[in-house]
Amino acid sequence: MKILTTIALITASTLLAGADEVLTFDPPRTTIHWTLGTVLHTVHGTFQLKSGTIHYDPSTGHASGQLVVSASSGESGSEARDKRMQQSILESAKFADIVFTPDKVTGTVAPEGKSTIQVHGTFQLHGTGHEFTMPVDIEMKNGAAITSTHFSVPYISWGLKNPSTFVLRVDPQVDIEIQSTARVSTQ
């Protein structure tokens, strides 16, 4: 009986080793904060996650799926500034979504506890894809992945309109900070 149980466990772990981990992100449990420096002050704002599912093969690092953010959800607390951001910078009526499509994970995710990984993929902003790697801190806990990341987006060099005016100068990149919780399953 012990031998059969051991064989069953070895077989199950071998099958799971080639299985994808699926992270399904919960939009209400995701916060996306952005910060943009100007010569006068720092502007803080938020975006909302629409949906997010990532498939990840721990044995190869291959990843797929998408994290989709609604471009029109961007808010800074100033109606006039937000209207300008939506209409002339993001052009959210034309480019409704900001999408990150991962293709590779570098690093090892511990089955329980904290890990730091690098997630490589394509960052789709304003209709154009940009190769991108983001650092991700991840804590696996009770079937959930609690993630956080911080990175900068060089939005002007990526082709978005520079919001600077004659008097007001803004930084050429926006800092993004994301915290999220994802349900983890095996496929």
Secondary structure, DSSP 8 states (H G I E B T S, - for coil): -HHHHHHHHHHHHHHHHTS-EEEEEEEEEEEEEEEEEBSS-EEEEEEEEEEEEEEE-TTT-BEEEEEEEEEEEEE-S-HHHHHHIIIIIS-TTTS-EEEEEEEEEES---SSEEEEEEEEEEEEETTEEEEEEEEEEEEEETTEEEEEEEEEE-TTTTT------SS--B-SSEEEEEEEEEEEEE-
